[in-house]
Amino acid sequence: MSVNPAPSVGGEGDSHSLFKPLPKHSTPARLSTLGVMALSIFAHVQSTSMPLVQVHLDSGADLSLMLEDYYNSLPDHLHLCQGLLMKLYHLTGNACMKGFVRLPIFTPATSGKTVEMEVGEDFHLNYELSVSQSVDYGSSIAIGSSGHTLSGYSTSPTPLGFKICSANVVQSFVKWQTQAQA
């Protein structure tokens, strides 16, 4: 087994090798995520004749989730495949996954072209999607080295059909319960 050493950081006093960017947006401590919504794009699902819908982009996900009601509303039902059993309690409470599909999405690029991609496992990695964010100009998503970019948007709040608990709320409840038992 070979181990690659971590890249070194400039030595002490070496001001030419250190860059400290200034934040463009600041919030009070512990409140930086308030009002922050997930990044999304608008796309046609399955075919360009379908209406544009908001598609959430989660760069840390190995898969994309779709509500069963939306899946059932698609005119061409794709075969629901079974894969490895996954339990996503940390995201979805006691909602369950019924299977997976691979389906095309068609999204308008800033160049005026329509980009077709297949949503499935490792969506971001497979298409080498890179996000660039600007407080002044919004978000854009580059598609590898193709030269095509997509406009990114903040998601609109959507009722998910399940409850998401913040880590802070859970931590406070556990602390309260521990103190009550003592």
matplotlib code that plots the C-alpha trace (Angstrom):
import matplotlib.pyplot as plt

x = [0.0, 1.4, 0.6, 0.8, 2.0, -0.3, 0.8, 2.8, 1.7, 4.1, 6.6, 6.2, 6.8, 6.4, 3.8, 4.1, 2.6, -0.5, -3.7, -6.6, -9.7, -12.2, -15.8, -18.3, -21.2, -21.1, -23.6, -23.6, -21.9, -24.0, -26.6, -24.8, -27.2, -30.4, -32.2, -29.8, -31.5, -30.1, -28.8, -31.1, -31.4, -34.5, -34.9, -37.3, -37.5, -37.6, -38.3, -38.2, -42.0, -42.3, -42.7, -39.6, -39.3, -36.8, -34.2, -32.2, -28.4, -26.6, -22.9, -22.4, -24.9, -24.3, -27.9, -30.8, -34.1, -37.5, -40.9, -43.0, -45.9, -43.7, -42.4, -46.0, -46.9, -44.3, -46.0, -43.3, -42.9, -39.3, -38.5, -38.0, -34.7, -33.7, -30.2, -28.4, -30.7, -30.2, -31.7, -31.6, -32.9, -30.6, -32.3, -35.8, -37.1, -39.0, -39.6, -38.3, -36.7, -38.6, -35.8, -34.0, -34.2, -31.9, -33.6, -32.6, -33.0, -32.8, -31.7, -31.1, -27.5, -26.5, -25.3, -28.8, -28.2, -30.1, -27.9, -29.0, -27.7, -28.7, -29.6, -28.4, -25.6, -22.8, -24.5, -22.1, -18.9, -19.9, -20.5, -17.8, -20.2, -18.4, -20.3, -19.2, -21.1, -21.1, -22.9, -23.3, -24.0, -25.6, -24.5, -23.4, -22.7, -19.9, -20.2, -16.6, -14.4, -17.3, -17.6, -21.3, -22.7, -26.0, -27.6, -28.1, -30.9, -31.8, -34.6, -38.1, -39.3, -41.2, -43.3, -41.3, -43.8, -41.4, -39.8, -36.2, -34.7, -31.7, -28.7, -29.0, -32.6, -31.7, -28.6, -30.7, -33.3, -30.6, -29.0, -32.4, -33.3, -29.9, -30.4, -33.9, -32.8, -30.0]
y = [0.0, 3.4, 6.5, 9.9, 12.7, 15.7, 18.8, 21.1, 24.6, 27.6, 28.0, 30.4, 34.0, 33.1, 35.7, 34.9, 31.4, 32.4, 33.9, 34.7, 35.7, 38.2, 36.9, 38.6, 37.7, 37.6, 36.3, 36.1, 33.1, 29.9, 31.5, 31.1, 28.5, 30.3, 31.1, 29.1, 26.8, 23.9, 24.6, 23.6, 23.8, 23.8, 20.7, 18.7, 15.1, 12.2, 14.4, 18.0, 17.9, 17.6, 20.9, 22.4, 21.4, 22.4, 19.7, 19.8, 19.3, 17.7, 17.4, 15.1, 12.6, 9.3, 9.2, 11.6, 11.1, 11.4, 11.4, 8.4, 10.7, 12.4, 9.0, 7.9, 11.1, 10.4, 9.3, 6.7, 4.6, 3.5, 0.1, 0.4, -1.5, -2.9, -2.4, -2.5, -1.9, 1.7, 3.3, 7.0, 7.8, 10.8, 12.4, 11.0, 9.9, 6.7, 7.2, 4.3, 3.8, 1.6, 1.2, 3.3, 4.4, 6.1, 8.8, 11.6, 15.2, 18.1, 21.4, 24.7, 25.8, 29.5, 29.1, 28.4, 24.7, 22.0, 19.7, 16.0, 14.2, 10.9, 11.2, 8.1, 7.1, 9.6, 12.2, 15.0, 12.9, 11.3, 14.7, 16.5, 19.2, 22.1, 24.9, 28.5, 30.8, 34.6, 36.8, 39.4, 37.2, 34.0, 30.4, 28.6, 24.9, 24.0, 20.6, 19.3, 20.9, 21.0, 24.8, 24.5, 26.0, 25.9, 28.6, 27.6, 28.8, 28.5, 26.0, 27.0, 25.5, 22.3, 20.1, 16.9, 14.6, 13.9, 15.8, 16.9, 17.4, 19.7, 18.4, 21.2, 20.3, 16.6, 17.5, 19.8, 17.0, 14.4, 16.9, 17.7, 14.0, 13.1, 15.9, 14.8, 11.2, 12.3]
z = [0.0, -0.9, 0.9, -0.8, 1.5, 2.0, 0.1, 2.2, 3.2, 2.9, 5.7, 8.5, 7.4, 3.8, 2.9, -0.8, -0.5, 1.6, 0.3, 2.6, 0.7, 2.2, 2.5, 0.3, 2.6, 6.4, 8.9, 12.7, 14.2, 14.1, 11.7, 8.4, 7.1, 7.9, 4.7, 2.6, 0.1, -1.9, -5.4, -8.3, -12.0, -14.2, -16.5, -18.5, -17.1, -19.6, -22.7, -23.8, -24.2, -20.4, -18.4, -16.8, -13.2, -10.5, -10.0, -6.8, -7.1, -4.1, -4.9, -1.9, -2.9, -4.7, -5.9, -6.6, -4.7, -6.4, -4.7, -5.6, -6.6, -9.2, -10.5, -10.9, -12.7, -15.5, -18.7, -19.6, -16.5, -16.3, -14.9, -11.1, -10.4, -7.1, -5.8, -2.5, 0.4, 1.7, 4.8, 4.8, 8.3, 8.6, 5.6, 5.4, 8.8, 8.1, 4.4, 2.4, -1.0, -3.4, -6.0, -8.5, -12.1, -14.6, -16.6, -18.9, -18.1, -20.6, -19.3, -21.1, -21.1, -21.0, -24.6, -25.8, -26.4, -24.6, -22.5, -22.1, -19.1, -17.4, -13.7, -11.8, -9.5, -9.0, -11.3, -10.4, -10.7, -14.0, -15.7, -13.8, -12.6, -11.0, -9.2, -9.2, -6.8, -6.7, -4.2, -7.0, -10.1, -8.7, -9.4, -12.5, -13.1, -15.5, -17.3, -17.3, -20.0, -22.5, -22.3, -21.5, -18.3, -16.6, -14.5, -10.9, -8.6, -4.9, -4.4, -3.5, -0.3, -1.1, 1.2, 1.3, 3.0, 5.9, 8.7, 8.7, 12.2, 12.6, 14.4, 16.9, 17.8, 18.2, 20.3, 22.6, 23.0, 23.9, 26.4, 28.0, 28.2, 29.8, 32.4, 33.2, 33.8, 36.2]

ax = plt.figure().add_subplot(projection="3d")
ax.plot(x, y, z, "-o")
ax.set_aspect("equal")
plt.show()
